[in-house]
Amino acid sequence: EAGVAQSPRYKIIEKRQSVAFWCNPISGHATLYWYQQILGQGPKLLIQFQNNGVVDDSQLPKDRFSAERLKGVDSTLKIQPAKLEDSAVYLCASSSVGQVEAEAFFGQGTRLTVV
Amino acid sequence: GNSVTQMEGPVTLSEEAFLTINCTYTATGYPSLFWYVQYPGEGLQLLLKATKADDKGSNKGFEATYRKETTSFHLEKGSVQVSDSAVYFCALRGYSSASKIIFGSGTRLSIRP
């Protein structure tokens, strides 16, 4: 079974530039998550989709971050404009829907450095 | 809201030592509980899980028991190996299948030969 695919693996940008990350979840997984993991901290949920709809985006800085999930499969996360404090690893994860006990499967992440 | 509190690290042990990493949680209802591990240079992967009170999750010699009365899910291993060196995260999902998964801050474990 193919895992969660993310790209790019690494990205370095200057502050005020924009950047986009892509995620392809495990086939058949209706729930998709984007997490931000700052060095030395646990992952923090930015946004959770179930199929095309947003379930939770309460911690997404909506003035600069946006995310979409077209056709309920792939997803992109965008930052515009980036700030220094956005330097982190951005993790995409997916899980099956309808099961409280279902764990999330994670991609390798995209390490973003804002200079 | 729901939250997870995890033992501060880093933790350094000698090979074959006994390991405990503490995790406590705050949640309404009966959440599902998870331990994830992040090996150097790799992504997060599930280590074990428990979905109801008194359940014991186990994998690779690690165990954790879901204790509703103490709201805890401590990770244990009887004899650690150098290959167990990693960062360990305790996590929970609320009682709704649409609930988000919340992570603790992580505990870095280093095992010396």
gemmi code that builds the backbone of each chain (N, CA, C; Angstrom):
import gemmi

chains = {
    "A": [
        ("GLU", (0.859, -1.194, 0.000), (0.000, 0.000, 0.000), (0.889, 1.235, 0.000)),
        ("ALA", (0.658, 2.141, -0.944), (1.453, 3.358, -1.002), (1.089, 4.242, 0.171)),
        ("GLY", (2.101, 4.954, 0.669), (1.886, 5.834, 1.806), (1.456, 7.216, 1.377)),
        ("VAL", (1.471, 8.140, 2.320), (1.135, 9.532, 2.043), (2.329, 10.178, 1.345)),
        ("ALA", (2.080, 10.805, 0.211), (3.145, 11.424, -0.557), (3.096, 12.936, -0.374)),
        ("GLN", (4.256, 13.540, -0.138), (4.342, 14.987, -0.012), (5.481, 15.509, -0.883)),
        ("SER", (5.302, 16.720, -1.370), (6.394, 17.387, -2.071), (6.242, 18.890, -1.924)),
        ("PRO", (7.361, 19.632, -1.989), (8.722, 19.115, -2.020), (9.158, 18.624, -0.647)),
        ("ARG", (10.331, 18.050, -0.528), (10.856, 17.638, 0.777), (11.457, 18.816, 1.527)),
        ("TYR", (12.074, 19.704, 0.786), (12.716, 20.868, 1.383), (12.404, 22.110, 0.555)),
        ("LYS", (12.317, 23.246, 1.249), (12.085, 24.511, 0.559), (12.691, 25.635, 1.388)),
        ("ILE", (13.452, 26.483, 0.704), (14.004, 27.668, 1.343), (13.479, 28.872, 0.584)),
        ("ILE", (12.863, 29.802, 1.300), (12.333, 31.016, 0.661), (12.672, 32.218, 1.521)),
        ("GLU", (12.568, 33.385, 0.923), (12.774, 34.614, 1.674), (11.426, 35.051, 2.269)),
        ("LYS", (11.505, 35.781, 3.374), (10.272, 36.265, 3.995), (9.528, 37.141, 2.986)),
        ("ARG", (8.229, 37.091, 3.090), (7.276, 37.792, 2.222), (7.038, 37.087, 0.889)),
        ("GLN", (7.827, 36.008, 0.620), (7.533, 35.229, -0.580), (6.391, 34.266, -0.296)),
        ("SER", (5.919, 33.630, -1.335), (4.860, 32.634, -1.179), (5.418, 31.240, -1.455)),
        ("VAL", (4.713, 30.243, -0.925), (5.154, 28.863, -1.091), (3.923, 27.956, -1.046)),
        ("ALA", (4.022, 26.821, -1.730), (2.912, 25.867, -1.731), (3.446, 24.458, -1.525)),
        ("PHE", (2.686, 23.682, -0.782), (3.032, 22.288, -0.527), (1.907, 21.406, -1.060)),
        ("TRP", (2.304, 20.233, -1.504), (1.333, 19.301, -2.086), (1.300, 18.002, -1.310)),
        ("CYS", (0.129, 17.396, -1.232), (-0.044, 16.149, -0.510), (-1.002, 15.232, -1.259)),
        ("ASN", (-0.622, 13.965, -1.373), (-1.494, 12.931, -1.919), (-1.700, 11.880, -0.841)),
        ("PRO", (-2.903, 11.748, -0.315), (-3.126, 10.826, 0.807), (-3.180, 9.368, 0.345)),
        ("ILE", (-3.293, 8.491, 1.298), (-3.467, 7.066, 1.008), (-4.818, 6.880, 0.312)),
        ("SER", (-4.817, 6.060, -0.710), (-6.029, 5.841, -1.485), (-7.178, 5.375, -0.591)),
        ("GLY", (-8.324, 6.048, -0.737), (-9.501, 5.665, 0.036), (-9.651, 6.374, 1.361)),
        ("HIS", (-8.631, 7.100, 1.781), (-8.722, 7.836, 3.046), (-9.449, 9.158, 2.824)),
        ("ALA", (-10.582, 9.296, 3.500), (-11.396, 10.487, 3.303), (-10.928, 11.670, 4.148)),
        ("THR", (-10.218, 11.391, 5.230), (-9.793, 12.464, 6.128), (-8.335, 12.819, 5.860)),
        ("LEU", (-8.085, 14.107, 5.708), (-6.734, 14.601, 5.434), (-6.417, 15.720, 6.407)),
        ("TYR", (-5.210, 15.692, 6.942), (-4.754, 16.679, 7.927), (-3.483, 17.367, 7.436)),
        ("TRP", (-3.367, 18.630, 7.762), (-2.102, 19.351, 7.656), (-1.682, 19.777, 9.064)),
        ("TYR", (-0.445, 19.407, 9.419), (0.116, 19.776, 10.707), (1.362, 20.634, 10.483)),
        ("GLN", (1.624, 21.496, 11.430), (2.874, 22.268, 11.470), (3.686, 21.769, 12.669)),
        ("GLN", (4.938, 21.392, 12.428), (5.791, 20.934, 13.520), (7.023, 21.832, 13.588)),
        ("ILE", (7.042, 22.687, 14.580), (8.191, 23.552, 14.823), (9.227, 22.740, 15.591)),
        ("LEU", (10.500, 22.997, 15.317), (11.596, 22.227, 15.912), (11.447, 22.136, 17.431)),
        ("GLY", (11.476, 20.903, 17.926), (11.401, 20.692, 19.367), (9.992, 20.644, 19.932)),
        ("GLN", (8.984, 20.745, 19.069), (7.594, 20.733, 19.526), (6.830, 19.590, 18.866)),
        ("GLY", (5.647, 19.327, 19.398), (4.784, 18.341, 18.784), (4.027, 18.942, 17.610)),
        ("PRO", (3.517, 18.098, 16.725), (2.748, 18.604, 15.590), (1.502, 19.360, 16.052)),
        ("LYS", (1.217, 20.478, 15.382), (0.033, 21.267, 15.673), (-0.878, 21.234, 14.452)),
        ("LEU", (-2.133, 20.869, 14.662), (-3.060, 20.776, 13.541), (-3.365, 22.156, 12.972)),
        ("LEU", (-3.199, 22.283, 11.667), (-3.586, 23.514, 10.980), (-4.989, 23.394, 10.405)),
        ("ILE", (-5.242, 22.296, 9.706), (-6.534, 22.127, 9.066), (-6.815, 20.647, 8.862)),
        ("GLN", (-8.105, 20.302, 8.985), (-8.550, 18.926, 8.784), (-9.689, 18.925, 7.788)),
        ("PHE", (-9.549, 18.106, 6.752), (-10.592, 17.931, 5.738), (-11.250, 16.564, 5.909)),
        ("GLN", (-12.531, 16.521, 5.623), (-13.191, 15.240, 5.427), (-13.834, 15.316, 4.045)),
        ("ASN", (-13.311, 14.490, 3.148), (-13.626, 14.611, 1.718), (-13.276, 16.028, 1.280)),
        ("ASN", (-14.205, 16.776, 0.699), (-13.874, 18.124, 0.239), (-14.038, 19.169, 1.330)),
        ("GLY", (-14.752, 18.827, 2.400), (-15.134, 19.829, 3.383), (-14.134, 20.003, 4.503)),
        ("VAL", (-14.090, 21.220, 5.053), (-13.217, 21.536, 6.177), (-13.926, 21.169, 7.484)),
        ("VAL", (-13.273, 20.322, 8.282), (-13.819, 19.921, 9.580), (-13.332, 20.844, 10.684)),
        ("ASP", (-12.049, 21.234, 10.601), (-11.459, 22.069, 11.645), (-10.338, 22.891, 11.035)),
        ("ASP", (-10.441, 24.192, 11.127), (-9.340, 25.072, 10.701), (-9.126, 26.151, 11.736)),
        ("SER", (-9.435, 25.834, 12.986), (-9.397, 26.830, 14.050), (-8.006, 27.369, 14.329)),
        ("GLN", (-6.955, 26.621, 13.995), (-5.599, 27.090, 14.266), (-4.858, 27.473, 12.979)),
        ("LEU", (-5.576, 27.629, 11.908), (-4.968, 28.049, 10.652), (-4.914, 29.571, 10.602)),
        ("PRO", (-3.723, 30.161, 10.467), (-3.642, 31.636, 10.356), (-4.175, 32.079, 8.995)),
        ("LYS", (-5.442, 32.376, 8.977), (-6.129, 32.549, 7.695), (-5.726, 33.817, 6.944)),
        ("ASP", (-5.008, 34.711, 7.610), (-4.554, 35.907, 6.892), (-3.412, 35.579, 5.941)),
        ("ARG", (-2.749, 34.430, 6.154), (-1.605, 34.108, 5.295), (-1.610, 32.663, 4.802)),
        ("PHE", (-2.308, 31.797, 5.484), (-2.346, 30.377, 5.112), (-3.685, 30.057, 4.447)),
        ("SER", (-3.612, 29.216, 3.438), (-4.832, 28.703, 2.819), (-4.592, 27.260, 2.412)),
        ("ALA", (-5.669, 26.510, 2.346), (-5.555, 25.108, 1.948), (-6.802, 24.716, 1.184)),
        ("GLU", (-6.621, 23.814, 0.250), (-7.761, 23.298, -0.486), (-7.564, 21.822, -0.759)),
        ("ARG", (-8.675, 21.172, -0.966), (-8.662, 19.748, -1.278), (-9.712, 19.523, -2.362)),
        ("LEU", (-9.235, 19.559, -3.568), (-10.129, 19.419, -4.700), (-10.446, 17.955, -4.937)),
        ("LYS", (-11.709, 17.670, -5.251), (-12.160, 16.314, -5.590), (-11.931, 15.322, -4.462)),
        ("GLY", (-11.702, 15.839, -3.261), (-11.588, 14.957, -2.107), (-10.371, 14.066, -2.094)),
        ("VAL", (-9.334, 14.414, -2.862), (-8.135, 13.560, -2.897), (-6.922, 14.400, -2.512)),
        ("ASP", (-6.196, 14.916, -3.518), (-4.985, 15.698, -3.269), (-5.315, 16.997, -2.547)),
        ("SER", (-4.294, 17.523, -1.878), (-4.477, 18.794, -1.180), (-3.236, 19.657, -1.354)),
        ("THR", (-3.434, 20.963, -1.326), (-2.324, 21.903, -1.312), (-2.490, 22.856, -0.140)),
        ("LEU", (-1.362, 23.204, 0.456), (-1.302, 24.183, 1.535), (-0.423, 25.328, 1.047)),
        ("LYS", (-0.910, 26.544, 1.162), (-0.170, 27.700, 0.671), (0.071, 28.700, 1.799)),
        ("ILE", (1.229, 29.330, 1.735), (1.562, 30.406, 2.666), (1.923, 31.631, 1.822)),
        ("GLN", (1.215, 32.738, 2.107), (1.464, 33.957, 1.340), (1.016, 35.181, 2.130)),
        ("PRO", (1.908, 36.048, 2.572), (3.361, 35.964, 2.473), (3.949, 35.221, 3.669)),
        ("ALA", (5.098, 34.602, 3.483), (5.731, 33.846, 4.559), (6.426, 34.783, 5.552)),
        ("LYS", (6.453, 34.351, 6.804), (7.179, 35.045, 7.859), (8.273, 34.120, 8.393)),
        ("LEU", (9.214, 34.715, 9.093), (10.307, 33.913, 9.650), (9.781, 32.795, 10.555)),
        ("GLU", (8.724, 33.109, 11.326), (8.208, 32.123, 12.282), (7.459, 30.970, 11.620)),
        ("ASP", (7.326, 31.018, 10.298), (6.700, 29.897, 9.581), (7.689, 28.768, 9.314)),
        ("SER", (8.961, 28.993, 9.641), (9.961, 27.938, 9.466), (9.574, 26.746, 10.331)),
        ("ALA", (9.375, 25.598, 9.691), (8.868, 24.414, 10.372), (8.825, 23.272, 9.374)),
        ("VAL", (8.452, 22.105, 9.877), (8.134, 20.968, 8.998), (6.620, 20.908, 8.869)),
        ("TYR", (6.148, 20.827, 7.640), (4.706, 20.745, 7.377), (4.380, 19.298, 7.026)),
        ("LEU", (3.548, 18.715, 7.856), (3.218, 17.301, 7.746), (1.806, 17.126, 7.221)),
        ("CYS", (1.665, 16.243, 6.278), (0.350, 15.853, 5.797), (0.068, 14.440, 6.316)),
        ("ALA", (-1.157, 14.189, 6.693), (-1.548, 12.864, 7.180), (-2.939, 12.541, 6.672)),
        ("SER", (-3.265, 11.259, 6.660), (-4.610, 10.858, 6.256), (-5.082, 9.703, 7.129)),
        ("SER", (-6.385, 9.564, 7.214), (-6.964, 8.434, 7.952), (-8.304, 8.082, 7.337)),
        ("SER", (-8.752, 6.878, 7.654), (-10.059, 6.455, 7.158), (-11.134, 7.151, 7.980)),
        ("VAL", (-12.294, 7.296, 7.425), (-13.352, 8.053, 8.087), (-14.282, 7.105, 8.809)),
        ("GLY", (-14.939, 7.642, 9.836), (-15.980, 6.867, 10.493), (-15.492, 5.941, 11.583)),
        ("GLN", (-14.201, 6.025, 11.919), (-13.673, 5.151, 12.968), (-12.910, 5.993, 13.979)),
        ("VAL", (-13.406, 6.031, 15.190), (-12.747, 6.813, 16.226), (-11.342, 6.291, 16.492)),
        ("GLU", (-11.169, 4.987, 16.338), (-9.873, 4.395, 16.679), (-8.863, 4.469, 15.538)),
        ("ALA", (-9.270, 5.018, 14.407), (-8.375, 5.032, 13.252), (-7.217, 5.988, 13.471)),
        ("GLU", (-6.012, 5.473, 13.248), (-4.841, 6.338, 13.405), (-4.606, 7.117, 12.129)),
        ("ALA", (-3.791, 8.137, 12.235), (-3.380, 8.918, 11.082), (-2.053, 8.382, 10.555)),
        ("PHE", (-1.940, 8.333, 9.226), (-0.700, 7.928, 8.565), (-0.044, 9.191, 8.019)),
        ("PHE", (1.236, 9.344, 8.297), (1.933, 10.582, 7.967), (2.850, 10.437, 6.768)),
        ("GLY", (2.978, 11.527, 6.018), (3.996, 11.634, 4.998), (5.331, 12.030, 5.621)),
        ("GLN", (6.346, 12.160, 4.771), (7.697, 12.493, 5.246), (7.818, 13.955, 5.659)),
        ("GLY", (6.901, 14.773, 5.192), (6.934, 16.179, 5.560), (7.730, 17.037, 4.593)),
        ("THR", (7.456, 18.332, 4.651), (8.208, 19.342, 3.902), (8.861, 20.275, 4.913)),
        ("ARG", (10.185, 20.332, 4.852), (10.898, 21.236, 5.763), (11.016, 22.604, 5.102)),
        ("LEU", (10.374, 23.602, 5.691), (10.397, 24.968, 5.169), (11.328, 25.822, 6.011)),
        ("THR", (12.224, 26.518, 5.337), (13.088, 27.489, 5.996), (12.809, 28.846, 5.380)),
        ("VAL", (12.429, 29.812, 6.208), (12.172, 31.173, 5.757), (13.332, 32.041, 6.242)),
        ("VAL", (13.993, 32.693, 5.300), (15.179, 33.499, 5.660), (14.950, 34.985, 5.383)),
    ],
    "B": [
        ("GLY", (-10.912, 22.317, 26.301), (-10.691, 21.440, 25.164), (-9.760, 20.292, 25.524)),
        ("ASN", (-9.605, 19.392, 24.563), (-8.722, 18.242, 24.782), (-7.257, 18.664, 24.807)),
        ("SER", (-6.450, 17.958, 25.582), (-5.021, 18.254, 25.631), (-4.242, 17.026, 26.066)),
        ("VAL", (-2.943, 17.040, 25.752), (-2.025, 15.957, 26.111), (-0.804, 16.575, 26.771)),
        ("THR", (-0.410, 16.039, 27.912), (0.786, 16.497, 28.606), (1.781, 15.345, 28.674)),
        ("GLN", (2.971, 15.612, 28.226), (3.961, 14.560, 28.087), (5.193, 14.872, 28.907)),
        ("MET", (5.846, 13.819, 29.360), (7.082, 13.942, 30.127), (8.128, 14.722, 29.349)),
        ("GLU", (8.766, 15.667, 30.036), (9.801, 16.452, 29.396), (11.021, 15.592, 29.104)),
        ("GLY", (11.700, 15.881, 28.023), (12.945, 15.195, 27.740), (14.116, 16.148, 27.829)),
        ("PRO", (15.252, 15.767, 27.292), (15.523, 14.443, 26.737), (15.755, 13.404, 27.837)),
        ("VAL", (15.564, 12.155, 27.454), (15.796, 11.032, 28.338), (16.958, 10.229, 27.772)),
        ("THR", (17.954, 9.964, 28.608), (19.107, 9.171, 28.197), (19.209, 7.958, 29.097)),
        ("LEU", (19.263, 6.787, 28.478), (19.355, 5.530, 29.219), (20.433, 4.651, 28.632)),
        ("SER", (20.879, 3.708, 29.420), (21.803, 2.702, 28.927), (21.018, 1.548, 28.311)),
        ("GLU", (21.652, 0.869, 27.382), (21.008, -0.288, 26.739), (20.576, -1.284, 27.812)),
        ("GLU", (19.406, -1.881, 27.585), (18.789, -2.875, 28.466), (18.132, -2.264, 29.704)),
        ("ALA", (18.134, -0.957, 29.832), (17.443, -0.314, 30.957), (15.937, -0.353, 30.725)),
        ("PHE", (15.185, -0.113, 31.831), (13.724, -0.046, 31.767), (13.313, 1.387, 31.430)),
        ("LEU", (12.339, 1.487, 30.535), (11.893, 2.806, 30.072), (10.456, 3.075, 30.495)),
        ("THR", (10.224, 4.283, 30.998), (8.863, 4.805, 31.169), (8.838, 6.236, 30.660)),
        ("ILE", (7.902, 6.535, 29.789), (7.642, 7.912, 29.358), (6.192, 8.224, 29.741)),
        ("ASN", (6.039, 9.229, 30.592), (4.705, 9.547, 31.112), (3.883, 10.381, 30.144)),
        ("CYS", (2.595, 10.083, 30.124), (1.648, 10.844, 29.307), (0.320, 10.903, 30.055)),
        ("THR", (-0.212, 12.099, 30.229), (-1.543, 12.269, 30.787), (-2.361, 13.112, 29.828)),
        ("TYR", (-3.672, 12.992, 29.927), (-4.527, 13.688, 28.975), (-5.729, 14.314, 29.670)),
        ("THR", (-6.324, 15.261, 28.980), (-7.600, 15.860, 29.381), (-8.532, 15.756, 28.187)),
        ("ALA", (-9.681, 15.133, 28.397), (-10.628, 14.974, 27.295), (-11.995, 14.646, 27.846)),
        ("THR", (-13.011, 15.010, 27.097), (-14.363, 14.597, 27.455), (-14.642, 13.244, 26.810)),
        ("GLY", (-15.486, 12.466, 27.456), (-15.823, 11.173, 26.901), (-14.649, 10.213, 26.929)),
        ("TYR", (-14.624, 9.344, 25.934), (-13.598, 8.304, 25.872), (-12.782, 8.462, 24.595)),
        ("PRO", (-11.673, 9.173, 24.675), (-10.857, 9.354, 23.472), (-10.102, 8.076, 23.107)),
        ("SER", (-9.596, 8.014, 21.899), (-8.621, 6.989, 21.526), (-7.234, 7.559, 21.791)),
        ("LEU", (-6.318, 6.712, 22.229), (-4.982, 7.166, 22.616), (-3.926, 6.477, 21.764)),
        ("PHE", (-2.885, 7.217, 21.441), (-1.847, 6.722, 20.530), (-0.460, 7.101, 21.053)),
        ("TRP", (0.511, 6.279, 20.703), (1.918, 6.653, 20.778), (2.489, 6.577, 19.361)),
        ("TYR", (3.086, 7.702, 18.936), (3.789, 7.766, 17.662), (5.276, 7.876, 17.936)),
        ("VAL", (6.080, 7.418, 16.972), (7.532, 7.505, 17.092), (8.100, 8.133, 15.831)),
        ("GLN", (9.128, 8.917, 16.027), (9.820, 9.571, 14.902), (11.295, 9.239, 15.011)),
        ("TYR", (11.766, 8.289, 14.195), (13.179, 7.931, 14.161), (13.956, 9.003, 13.392)),
        ("PRO", (15.245, 9.136, 13.661), (16.047, 10.157, 12.989), (15.917, 10.084, 11.473)),
        ("GLY", (15.558, 11.205, 10.863), (15.458, 11.276, 9.413), (14.220, 10.644, 8.821)),
        ("GLU", (13.295, 10.194, 9.663), (12.103, 9.533, 9.155), (10.840, 10.284, 9.578)),
        ("GLY", (9.722, 9.881, 8.994), (8.447, 10.500, 9.329), (7.837, 9.891, 10.575)),
        ("LEU", (6.746, 10.496, 11.024), (6.004, 9.978, 12.175), (5.331, 8.663, 11.813)),
        ("GLN", (5.425, 7.707, 12.713), (4.731, 6.447, 12.482), (4.093, 5.967, 13.776)),
        ("LEU", (2.968, 5.290, 13.626), (2.260, 4.791, 14.784), (3.066, 3.685, 15.455)),
        ("LEU", (3.204, 3.782, 16.775), (3.866, 2.729, 17.540), (2.820, 1.778, 18.143)),
        ("LEU", (1.805, 2.345, 18.801), (0.734, 1.530, 19.374), (-0.453, 2.418, 19.682)),
        ("LYS", (-1.596, 1.765, 19.958), (-2.792, 2.531, 20.281), (-3.694, 1.745, 21.226)),
        ("ALA", (-4.626, 2.456, 21.873), (-5.651, 1.835, 22.717), (-6.905, 2.673, 22.583)),
        ("THR", (-8.033, 2.020, 22.480), (-9.254, 2.753, 22.150), (-10.308, 2.746, 23.235)),
        ("LYS", (-10.110, 2.005, 24.324), (-11.059, 2.066, 25.431), (-10.332, 1.779, 26.735)),
        ("ALA", (-10.984, 2.154, 27.823), (-10.391, 2.039, 29.150), (-9.911, 0.612, 29.413)),
        ("ASP", (-8.712, 0.521, 30.018), (-8.060, -0.725, 30.397), (-7.463, -1.495, 29.226)),
        ("ASP", (-7.650, -0.997, 28.006), (-6.984, -1.606, 26.857), (-5.482, -1.445, 26.995)),
        ("LYS", (-4.715, -2.435, 26.540), (-3.263, -2.323, 26.486), (-2.839, -2.400, 25.028)),
        ("GLY", (-2.130, -1.374, 24.572), (-1.538, -1.416, 23.247), (-0.113, -1.913, 23.374)),
        ("SER", (0.358, -2.660, 22.365), (1.725, -3.158, 22.422), (2.285, -3.317, 21.024)),
        ("ASN", (3.599, -3.117, 20.918), (4.284, -3.264, 19.636), (5.778, -3.127, 19.876)),
        ("LYS", (6.573, -3.966, 19.246), (8.038, -3.901, 19.313), (8.558, -3.908, 20.748)),
        ("GLY", (7.865, -4.562, 21.655), (8.301, -4.623, 23.046), (7.815, -3.466, 23.893)),
        ("PHE", (7.202, -2.466, 23.266), (6.627, -1.330, 23.988), (5.184, -1.655, 24.381)),
        ("GLU", (4.770, -1.111, 25.529), (3.393, -1.280, 25.989), (2.886, 0.020, 26.587)),
        ("ALA", (1.566, 0.216, 26.507), (0.926, 1.334, 27.203), (-0.499, 0.926, 27.520)),
        ("THR", (-0.948, 1.250, 28.729), (-2.292, 0.883, 29.169), (-3.135, 2.129, 29.348)),
        ("TYR", (-4.316, 2.123, 28.802), (-5.286, 3.214, 28.865), (-5.907, 3.213, 30.257)),
        ("ARG", (-5.543, 4.194, 31.074), (-6.042, 4.287, 32.447), (-7.003, 5.461, 32.549)),
        ("LYS", (-8.287, 5.146, 32.561), (-9.296, 6.196, 32.636), (-9.264, 6.896, 33.992)),
        ("GLU", (-9.044, 6.134, 35.058), (-9.119, 6.692, 36.405), (-8.022, 7.711, 36.676)),
        ("THR", (-6.857, 7.529, 36.023), (-5.756, 8.484, 36.198), (-5.512, 9.309, 34.940)),
        ("THR", (-6.366, 9.160, 33.951), (-6.238, 9.822, 32.640), (-4.794, 9.766, 32.152)),
        ("SER", (-4.251, 8.543, 32.101), (-2.854, 8.383, 31.711), (-2.699, 7.295, 30.651)),
        ("PHE", (-1.573, 7.363, 29.949), (-1.256, 6.382, 28.896), (0.262, 6.316, 28.811)),
        ("HIS", (0.894, 5.853, 29.867), (2.353, 5.851, 29.966), (2.958, 4.766, 29.075)),
        ("LEU", (4.041, 5.105, 28.411), (4.749, 4.168, 27.533), (5.853, 3.466, 28.315)),
        ("GLU", (5.954, 2.134, 28.172), (6.963, 1.366, 28.896), (7.624, 0.349, 27.975)),
        ("LYS", (8.894, 0.073, 28.299), (9.594, -1.020, 27.641), (10.576, -1.603, 28.645)),
        ("GLY", (10.600, -2.905, 28.707), (11.398, -3.563, 29.736), (12.898, -3.506, 29.514)),
        ("SER", (13.329, -3.466, 28.250), (14.761, -3.498, 27.967), (14.997, -2.765, 26.651)),
        ("VAL", (15.475, -1.525, 26.755), (15.619, -0.706, 25.545), (16.897, -1.060, 24.794)),
        ("GLN", (16.861, -0.774, 23.493), (18.000, -0.996, 22.615), (18.427, 0.335, 21.995)),
        ("VAL", (19.648, 0.350, 21.482), (20.142, 1.571, 20.832), (19.206, 2.002, 19.715)),
        ("SER", (18.623, 1.023, 19.025), (17.732, 1.317, 17.901), (16.415, 1.957, 18.332)),
        ("ASP", (16.145, 2.028, 19.620), (14.937, 2.707, 20.124), (15.132, 4.218, 20.246)),
        ("SER", (16.336, 4.683, 20.005), (16.593, 6.124, 20.076), (15.731, 6.846, 19.046)),
        ("ALA", (14.898, 7.761, 19.514), (13.925, 8.433, 18.655), (13.192, 9.480, 19.495)),
        ("VAL", (12.251, 10.171, 18.852), (11.351, 11.064, 19.578), (9.980, 10.397, 19.644)),
        ("TYR", (9.398, 10.360, 20.825), (8.119, 9.683, 21.058), (7.046, 10.721, 21.383)),
        ("PHE", (5.902, 10.569, 20.709), (4.793, 11.511, 20.888), (3.552, 10.764, 21.358)),
        ("CYS", (2.948, 11.262, 22.420), (1.658, 10.772, 22.877), (0.580, 11.599, 22.168)),
        ("ALA", (-0.524, 10.965, 21.801), (-1.569, 11.689, 21.064), (-2.936, 11.131, 21.418)),
        ("LEU", (-3.958, 11.945, 21.198), (-5.321, 11.465, 21.400), (-6.232, 11.982, 20.304)),
        ("ARG", (-7.279, 11.184, 20.062), (-8.373, 11.603, 19.186), (-9.641, 11.583, 20.030)),
        ("GLY", (-10.403, 12.658, 19.960), (-11.637, 12.756, 20.720), (-12.627, 11.672, 20.360)),
        ("TYR", (-13.728, 11.614, 21.086), (-14.666, 10.502, 20.971), (-15.466, 10.513, 19.690)),
        ("SER", (-15.419, 11.599, 18.924), (-16.093, 11.646, 17.640), (-15.122, 11.243, 16.548)),
        ("SER", (-15.620, 10.528, 15.551), (-14.735, 10.100, 14.465), (-14.219, 11.284, 13.666)),
        ("ALA", (-14.870, 12.447, 13.798), (-14.402, 13.640, 13.099), (-13.445, 14.457, 13.946)),
        ("SER", (-13.184, 13.989, 15.160), (-12.310, 14.745, 16.057), (-10.886, 14.764, 15.534)),
        ("LYS", (-10.224, 15.852, 15.853), (-8.827, 15.961, 15.423), (-7.931, 15.145, 16.350)),
        ("ILE", (-6.716, 14.872, 15.862), (-5.711, 14.173, 16.650), (-4.775, 15.221, 17.225)),
        ("ILE", (-4.667, 15.231, 18.545), (-3.841, 16.211, 19.255), (-2.602, 15.515, 19.778)),
        ("PHE", (-1.445, 16.178, 19.627), (-0.172, 15.591, 20.028), (0.406, 16.286, 21.254)),
        ("GLY", (1.159, 15.519, 22.031), (1.981, 16.095, 23.072), (3.239, 16.706, 22.471)),
        ("SER", (4.080, 17.242, 23.317), (5.262, 17.979, 22.850), (6.424, 17.067, 22.459)),
        ("GLY", (6.320, 15.785, 22.753), (7.363, 14.852, 22.353), (8.430, 14.672, 23.422)),
        ("THR", (8.996, 13.467, 23.472), (10.096, 13.141, 24.387), (11.205, 12.497, 23.577)),
        ("ARG", (12.374, 13.142, 23.600), (13.526, 12.600, 22.874), (14.218, 11.568, 23.741)),
        ("LEU", (14.377, 10.380, 23.202), (15.013, 9.270, 23.920), (16.336, 8.922, 23.245)),
        ("SER", (17.388, 8.869, 24.030), (18.696, 8.447, 23.532), (19.158, 7.259, 24.354)),
        ("ILE", (19.570, 6.200, 23.657), (20.053, 4.992, 24.324), (21.537, 4.837, 24.025)),
        ("ARG", (22.334, 4.741, 25.063), (23.775, 4.573, 24.861), (24.136, 3.100, 25.027)),
        ("PRO", (25.099, 2.648, 24.214), (25.484, 1.224, 24.239), (26.093, 0.820, 25.587)),
    ],
}
model = gemmi.Model(1)
for chain_id, residues in chains.items():
    chain = gemmi.Chain(chain_id)
    for i, (resn, *xyz) in enumerate(residues, 1):
        res = gemmi.Residue()
        res.name, res.seqid = resn, gemmi.SeqId(i, " ")
        for name, pos in zip(("N", "CA", "C"), xyz):
            atom = gemmi.Atom()
            atom.name, atom.element = name, gemmi.Element(name[0])
            atom.pos, atom.b_iso = gemmi.Position(*pos), 0.0
            res.add_atom(atom)
        chain.add_residue(res)
    model.add_chain(chain)
structure = gemmi.Structure()
structure.add_model(model)
structure.setup_entities()
